[in-house]
Amino acid sequence: MLEVPIYVATIIVAIIALGELVSILTKAWIPSLMIILAGYLVLLWTGVIPPDLIPKSTMAAVGGVLIGVVITHMGTLIPISQIKSQYKAILIALIGMVLGSGLILLVVTPILGYASAVAGTGPVTGGIIAYLITAEKLTALGLDNLVAISAIVLGIQSLVGLPLANVLLRKYATKKRDRGDFLLAVEAPAGTPEPKVRRQLIPEKFQQPPILLLLLFLAASLAKWLDTLTGLNYGVWALLIGVGAHLIGLFPAKTMEKANSFGFGLVAIIVVIMGSVSGVTFEVLLKTIGPALLILGIGAIGIMAGGWFGSKLFKWDPLKGMPIALTALFGFPGDFMLCREVSRSVGRTPEEQKNIFDELVTPMLVAGFTNVTTTSILVASILVQTL
């Protein structure tokens, strides 16, 4: 039965829908991505679904293609007025990563050894690429037993980072909501000039789904080419292209939503995330869960401490700064999904929900891409050379 693509797709989407349902019923206290990954792992470990179900599925292939497209779309979500202030979010994320990495090396090395500390540091501070860099070096040195630590850290880091960031973001959004910060501005008096409409290079009548999708695919292709040319991860290029194209009026705001395709794109990318933990078997988990949890716990403490310190340094609310630093533990699309779920549960009206989302999504996305797609790769590349 599982050889039929539609059956496989139905099972995968059912897991994702369950995560969304739990998030809605718990008012986002339980993040959907955490339920999705935990549910998927349980189904794997109990033998309900085979380990190659998602990696070999057509949905995983589609998701891999759509990553650059969705990231480009994310650039069109970022309010242009907020871009200038995002250097603080980037620096807070970097401080969190440096403190988290340093604390892991300082505390874990005497307990598990330096090689084990390095094996966990790369994945803690980033995503799949950092893991691959670390795993490749460990294998080359004959330290295959430590690769399992890296894999477990990668597989369960979201289960640690998402709940922590969720609680902090909810407290921040609730505090600002109760102060009235997310209420709509008072209606402008008569005679007030209308706000300037942003220029659109493509007339409205041509902004149809096939044309908008073509532009997004072209942008994603350009990002991939720039990756091969410069070595800078294509996710960063895709985000920059999305922001720039939106700024000059080439892409309308929320381009993929306007093309009626964002929901499917997000689901496809979640499938890729699910596939990345397919190699984490229950037996491997039992053998390495202790060291992995130690590394994750120490890393999370260091990252949060760095987020708190950075927030104080730049006069930000730590309830906002610490989740920004914690994006190292989950990145995209977890950061976007978390902002959406928190705004949906804390906002009492559609207007409040929109204002909360706009407040959170820009720094979370920028910090997430800084951590996962660039800095973590640099950290992993440097550390493995010290083994």
C-alpha positions as CSV (number, residue, x, y, z in Angstrom):
1,M,0.0,0.0,0.0
2,L,2.8,2.4,0.9
3,E,4.2,2.1,-2.6
4,V,1.2,4.2,-3.9
5,P,2.2,7.9,-3.8
6,I,-1.2,9.3,-2.8
7,Y,-1.4,6.9,0.2
8,V,2.1,8.1,1.4
9,A,1.1,11.7,0.9
10,T,-2.1,11.3,2.9
11,I,-0.2,9.8,5.8
12,I,2.4,12.6,5.8
13,V,-0.2,15.3,5.6
14,A,-2.2,13.7,8.4
15,I,0.8,13.9,10.7
16,I,1.2,17.6,9.8
17,A,-2.5,18.3,10.2
18,L,-2.4,16.6,13.6
19,G,0.4,19.0,14.7
20,E,-1.6,22.0,13.6
21,L,-4.7,20.7,15.3
22,V,-2.9,20.3,18.6
23,S,-1.4,23.8,18.3
24,I,-4.8,25.3,17.8
25,L,-6.4,23.3,20.7
26,T,-3.6,24.2,23.1
27,K,-3.5,27.9,22.0
28,A,0.0,27.3,20.7
29,W,1.4,26.2,24.1
30,I,2.4,23.0,22.2
31,P,4.1,24.1,18.9
32,S,2.8,22.2,15.9
33,L,6.3,21.3,14.6
34,M,7.2,19.6,17.9
35,I,4.1,17.4,17.6
36,I,4.9,16.7,13.9
37,L,8.5,15.6,14.6
38,A,7.6,13.6,17.8
39,G,4.7,11.9,16.1
40,Y,6.7,11.0,13.1
41,L,9.5,9.5,15.2
42,V,7.0,7.5,17.3
43,L,5.5,6.0,14.1
44,L,9.0,5.2,12.8
45,W,10.1,3.5,16.1
46,T,6.9,1.5,16.4
47,G,7.2,0.2,12.8
48,V,4.0,1.8,11.6
49,I,5.9,3.5,8.8
50,P,9.2,2.5,7.2
51,P,12.3,4.7,7.6
52,D,12.5,5.4,3.9
53,L,8.8,6.5,3.6
54,I,9.5,10.2,3.5
55,P,13.1,10.4,2.1
56,K,12.0,8.4,-1.0
57,S,8.6,10.2,-1.4
58,T,7.8,12.6,-4.2
59,M,6.7,15.1,-1.5
60,A,10.3,15.3,-0.1
61,A,11.6,15.9,-3.6
62,V,9.1,18.7,-4.2
63,G,9.9,20.2,-0.8
64,G,13.6,20.2,-1.6
65,V,12.8,22.2,-4.8
66,L,10.5,24.6,-3.0
67,I,12.8,25.6,-0.2
68,G,14.4,28.5,-2.1
69,V,11.0,29.6,-3.4
70,V,9.5,29.7,0.0
71,I,12.5,31.5,1.5
72,T,12.3,34.1,-1.3
73,H,8.6,34.6,-0.4
74,M,9.6,35.2,3.2
75,G,11.5,38.2,2.1
76,T,8.3,39.7,0.8
77,L,6.7,39.3,4.3
78,I,9.3,41.5,6.0
79,P,8.1,45.1,6.5
80,I,10.5,47.4,4.7
81,S,10.4,49.9,7.6
82,Q,11.8,47.3,10.0
83,I,14.8,46.1,8.0
84,K,17.2,48.8,9.2
85,S,16.7,47.7,12.8
86,Q,17.5,44.1,12.2
87,Y,21.2,44.4,12.8
88,K,20.3,44.2,16.5
89,A,18.5,40.9,16.0
90,I,21.5,39.5,14.1
91,L,23.9,40.6,16.8
92,I,21.7,39.1,19.6
93,A,21.6,35.8,17.6
94,L,25.4,35.8,17.2
95,I,26.0,36.5,20.9
96,G,23.7,33.6,21.8
97,M,25.5,31.3,19.4
98,V,28.9,32.2,20.7
99,L,27.9,31.9,24.3
100,G,26.1,28.6,23.6
101,S,29.1,27.1,21.8
102,G,31.6,28.3,24.4
103,L,29.5,26.9,27.2
104,I,29.2,23.4,25.5
105,L,33.0,23.2,25.0
106,L,33.7,24.4,28.5
107,V,31.3,22.2,30.4
108,V,30.9,19.1,28.2
109,T,34.6,18.6,27.4
110,P,35.6,17.5,31.0
111,I,32.6,15.2,31.1
112,L,32.4,13.5,27.7
113,G,35.6,14.6,26.0
114,Y,36.4,17.3,23.5
115,A,35.5,15.3,20.4
116,S,32.0,14.6,21.9
117,A,31.5,18.3,22.7
118,V,32.5,19.3,19.1
119,A,30.2,16.6,17.7
120,G,27.2,18.2,19.4
121,T,28.1,21.9,19.1
122,G,27.7,22.1,15.3
123,P,24.2,20.8,15.2
124,V,23.1,22.7,18.3
125,T,24.1,26.0,16.7
126,G,22.6,25.3,13.3
127,G,20.9,22.8,11.0
128,I,21.5,20.1,8.5
129,I,24.6,21.6,6.8
130,A,26.4,22.1,10.1
131,Y,25.5,18.5,11.0
132,L,26.9,17.2,7.6
133,I,30.1,19.1,8.0
134,T,30.6,17.7,11.5
135,A,29.6,14.1,10.6
136,E,31.9,14.0,7.6
137,K,34.9,15.0,9.7
138,L,34.1,12.6,12.5
139,T,33.7,9.7,10.0
140,A,37.0,10.7,8.3
141,L,38.7,10.5,11.7
142,G,37.2,7.1,12.5
143,L,34.9,8.5,15.2
144,D,31.7,7.0,13.8
145,N,30.3,6.4,17.2
146,L,30.1,10.2,17.8
147,V,28.2,10.7,14.6
148,A,25.2,9.3,16.4
149,I,25.4,12.2,19.0
150,S,25.3,14.7,16.2
151,A,22.3,13.0,14.6
152,I,20.4,12.8,17.8
153,V,21.1,16.5,18.6
154,L,19.9,17.4,15.1
155,G,16.8,15.3,15.4
156,I,15.6,16.5,18.8
157,Q,16.9,20.1,19.0
158,S,13.6,21.4,17.8
159,L,11.9,19.6,20.7
160,V,14.0,21.6,23.1
161,G,14.1,25.0,21.3
162,L,10.5,25.3,20.2
163,P,8.8,25.0,23.6
164,L,11.3,27.4,25.2
165,A,10.9,30.0,22.4
166,N,7.1,29.5,22.4
167,V,6.8,30.3,26.1
168,L,9.0,33.4,25.9
169,L,7.3,34.8,22.8
170,R,3.8,34.3,24.3
171,K,4.8,36.2,27.4
172,Y,6.3,39.0,25.3
173,A,3.2,39.2,23.0
174,T,0.8,39.0,26.0
175,K,2.6,41.7,27.9
176,K,2.6,44.1,24.9
177,R,-1.0,43.2,24.1
178,D,-2.2,44.0,27.6
179,R,-0.4,47.3,27.4
180,G,-2.3,48.1,24.3
181,D,0.7,48.2,22.0
182,F,-0.9,46.1,19.4
183,L,-4.1,48.1,19.1
184,L,-4.8,49.8,15.8
185,A,-3.6,53.4,15.5
186,V,-6.3,56.1,16.0
187,E,-8.0,57.0,12.8
188,A,-6.2,59.9,11.1
189,P,-8.1,63.2,11.1
190,A,-9.7,64.5,8.0
191,G,-7.3,66.1,5.5
192,T,-4.4,63.8,6.5
193,P,-2.5,62.8,3.3
194,E,-3.0,59.2,2.2
195,P,0.0,56.9,2.7
196,K,2.2,56.6,-0.4
197,V,1.4,53.4,-2.3
198,R,4.5,51.3,-3.0
199,R,5.4,51.2,-6.7
200,Q,4.7,48.0,-8.5
201,L,6.8,47.1,-11.5
202,I,4.3,44.5,-12.6
203,P,0.8,45.8,-13.1
204,E,-1.9,44.3,-11.0
205,K,-3.6,42.6,-13.9
206,F,-0.4,40.6,-14.6
207,Q,0.1,39.5,-11.0
208,Q,-1.5,36.1,-11.6
209,P,-0.3,32.8,-9.9
210,P,1.7,31.4,-12.9
211,I,3.5,34.7,-13.4
212,L,4.2,35.2,-9.7
213,L,5.4,31.6,-9.3
214,L,7.7,32.0,-12.3
215,L,9.3,35.0,-10.7
216,L,9.8,33.2,-7.4
217,F,11.4,30.2,-9.2
218,L,13.7,32.5,-11.1
219,A,14.7,34.2,-7.9
220,A,15.3,30.8,-6.2
221,S,17.4,29.7,-9.2
222,L,19.5,32.9,-9.0
223,A,20.0,32.2,-5.3
224,K,21.3,28.7,-6.0
225,W,23.6,30.0,-8.7
226,L,25.0,32.7,-6.3
227,D,25.5,30.0,-3.7
228,T,27.8,28.0,-6.1
229,L,29.5,31.3,-7.1
230,T,30.2,32.7,-3.6
231,G,29.9,29.8,-1.2
232,L,27.3,31.8,0.8
233,N,24.3,29.6,1.5
234,Y,21.5,29.9,-1.0
235,G,18.9,30.5,1.8
236,V,20.6,33.8,2.6
237,W,20.6,34.8,-1.0
238,A,17.0,33.8,-1.5
239,L,16.0,35.9,1.5
240,L,18.0,38.9,0.3
241,I,16.6,38.6,-3.2
242,G,13.0,38.5,-1.8
243,V,13.6,41.6,0.3
244,G,15.3,43.5,-2.5
245,A,12.7,42.5,-5.1
246,H,9.9,43.5,-2.8
247,L,11.6,46.8,-2.0
248,I,11.9,47.8,-5.7
249,G,8.3,46.7,-6.4
250,L,9.1,43.6,-8.5
251,F,7.4,41.3,-6.0
252,P,4.1,42.2,-4.3
253,A,3.8,41.7,-0.6
254,K,3.2,38.1,0.4
255,T,3.9,36.9,-3.1
256,M,3.3,33.2,-2.6
257,E,0.1,33.8,-0.8
258,K,-1.1,36.0,-3.7
259,A,-0.2,33.0,-5.9
260,N,-2.4,30.8,-3.7
261,S,0.4,28.4,-3.1
262,F,2.1,29.2,0.3
263,G,0.2,26.6,2.3
264,F,1.3,23.8,0.0
265,G,4.9,25.1,-0.1
266,L,5.1,25.2,3.7
267,V,3.8,21.6,4.0
268,A,6.3,20.4,1.5
269,I,9.2,22.0,3.4
270,I,7.9,20.4,6.7
271,V,8.2,17.1,4.9
272,V,11.9,17.8,4.2
273,I,12.4,18.5,7.9
274,M,10.6,15.3,8.9
275,G,12.8,13.3,6.4
276,S,16.0,14.8,8.0
277,V,15.4,12.8,11.2
278,S,14.5,9.5,9.6
279,G,17.9,8.0,10.5
280,V,17.3,8.5,14.2
281,T,16.3,5.0,15.4
282,F,15.1,4.1,18.8
283,E,18.2,2.1,19.5
284,V,20.5,4.9,18.5
285,L,18.4,7.3,20.7
286,L,18.8,5.0,23.8
287,K,22.6,4.9,23.3
288,T,23.2,8.6,22.8
289,I,20.2,10.3,24.5
290,G,22.2,11.1,27.7
291,P,25.1,12.9,26.0
292,A,22.8,14.5,23.5
293,L,20.5,15.9,26.2
294,L,23.5,17.2,28.2
295,I,24.8,19.0,25.1
296,L,21.4,20.4,24.2
297,G,20.7,21.5,27.8
298,I,24.0,23.2,28.2
299,G,23.7,24.8,24.7
300,A,20.2,26.0,25.3
301,I,21.3,27.6,28.6
302,G,24.2,29.3,26.9
303,I,22.1,30.5,24.0
304,M,19.4,32.0,26.3
305,A,22.1,33.6,28.4
306,G,23.6,35.2,25.3
307,G,20.1,36.3,24.2
308,W,19.5,37.9,27.6
309,F,22.8,39.6,27.6
310,G,22.4,40.9,24.0
311,S,18.9,42.1,24.8
312,K,20.2,44.2,27.7
313,L,23.1,45.5,25.6
314,F,20.8,46.7,22.9
315,K,17.9,47.7,25.2
316,W,15.5,45.1,23.9
317,D,13.0,43.1,26.0
318,P,14.8,39.8,26.9
319,L,11.4,38.0,26.3
320,K,11.9,39.0,22.7
321,G,15.7,38.7,22.5
322,M,16.0,35.2,24.0
323,P,13.6,33.5,21.4
324,I,15.6,35.3,18.7
325,A,18.8,33.6,19.9
326,L,17.0,30.3,20.3
327,T,16.2,30.2,16.6
328,A,19.6,28.4,16.4
329,L,17.8,25.3,17.7
330,F,15.1,25.2,15.0
331,G,15.5,27.8,12.3
332,F,13.1,28.0,9.3
333,P,10.3,27.0,9.0
334,G,9.9,26.7,12.8
335,D,10.5,30.4,13.4
336,F,7.8,31.4,10.9
337,M,5.3,28.8,12.2
338,L,5.9,29.8,15.8
339,C,5.3,33.5,15.0
340,R,2.1,32.5,13.2
341,E,0.9,30.3,16.1
342,V,1.7,32.8,18.9
343,S,0.0,35.7,17.0
344,R,-3.0,33.6,16.3
345,S,-3.4,32.5,20.0
346,V,-2.5,35.8,21.7
347,G,-4.3,38.3,19.4
348,R,-7.9,38.8,20.3
349,T,-8.9,40.4,17.0
350,P,-7.6,39.9,13.4
351,E,-5.9,43.3,13.7
352,E,-4.1,42.4,16.9
353,Q,-3.0,39.1,15.4
354,K,-1.6,40.9,12.3
355,N,0.3,43.4,14.5
356,I,1.7,40.7,16.7
357,F,2.8,38.7,13.7
358,D,4.5,41.7,12.1
359,E,6.3,42.5,15.3
360,L,7.7,39.0,15.7
361,V,8.3,37.6,12.2
362,T,11.0,39.9,10.9
363,P,13.6,39.5,13.7
364,M,12.8,35.8,14.1
365,L,13.3,35.1,10.4
366,V,16.5,37.2,10.1
367,A,18.0,35.7,13.2
368,G,17.0,32.2,12.1
369,F,18.7,32.5,8.7
370,T,21.8,34.1,10.4
371,N,22.1,31.2,12.8
372,V,21.2,28.2,10.7
373,T,22.4,29.1,7.2
374,T,25.6,31.0,7.8
375,T,27.1,31.3,11.3
376,S,26.5,27.7,12.3
377,I,28.3,26.5,9.2
378,L,31.2,28.7,10.1
379,V,31.3,27.5,13.7
380,A,31.1,23.8,12.6
381,S,33.8,24.3,9.9
382,I,36.2,25.9,12.5
383,L,35.5,23.4,15.3
384,V,36.0,20.2,13.3
385,Q,39.4,21.5,12.2
386,T,40.5,21.4,15.8
387,L,39.9,17.7,16.2
